[in-house]
């Protein structure tokens, strides 16, 4: 029999969760292609290692941009590779698939995601809103008549939502998340230190010393190597965590402003619930040091980071599939905004 799967089709990473097994795959959303033959040379981790290091005829492509498909054929090839790797297709049945997307995508973008998943897997495909699924994966009971707020900071988008009775009451999706913060660091290094660095280096800086709020008692430093913007020669400089906090400050503030705008639109009863229950942070961006502190200070409510922020969406997707299979919850509770039979 086929194994039902939940897919977090992210801009930075693809995560796949199999019902009953949990997350079984977590790889970068990158495909390396030979531009002369259009042949796929590598997918996932192997392709990610090629970014910025390929010869002219090999191109490392991110087929997803801002949480949606920008290159359909490459996305399909990537999903085919991952599904084949997992061997979830059965001899006599096809897996059900729950796939997640940002809250503000268009009908055309929804259709593209469903079509790509169906071509790769072949079974019934459900499409669900990402912050809602992330909240379930983080262990929140969104089917209660109380308000729950989740901020899902991914690679391409930050999705903010208040959920009650199994549906989204208010939400906002920003095309601003981890990738933009990486670019903030790249721009800061060139502007302040006259050093040109790539995406890999910026990501490493963010993970190593990145922080949303610098702690004067715990300043971290890292040596950064790159190309001199003036001479073009290789150079290295030392930077610290205070500089990174300054570099990404505007992006963090935009996420906070979006969260405020969502809170301003909800009924006062739900706002009271959020004061009691707090805000849940999920997604890779929530692992940025002190981001929970900064958001909590700005919103004046408790903020916590989920236990497995990178895996919440994939886990939540497979959890929803279990509910659909066993009909523990009515299907209408899921408010599926895309489905292909």
Secondary structure, DSSP 8 states (H G I E B T S, - for coil): ----EEEEE-SSEEEEEETTTEEEEEEES-EEEETTTTEEEEETHHHHTTTTT--TTEEEE--EETTEES-HHHHHHHHHHHHHHHT---SS----EEEEE-TT--HHHHHHHHHHHHHHH-S-EEEEEHHHHHHHHTT--TTSSS-EEEEEE-SS-EEEEEEETTEEEEEEEES-SHHHHHHHHHHHHHHHH-EE--HHHHHHHHHHH-BSS--TTS--EEEEEEEETTT--EEEEEEEHHHHHHHTHHHHHHHHHHHHHHHTTS-HHHHHHHHHH-EEEESGGGGSBTHHHHHHHHHTS-EEE-TTTTTHHHHHHHHHHHHHHHTSS-GGGG--SEEE-
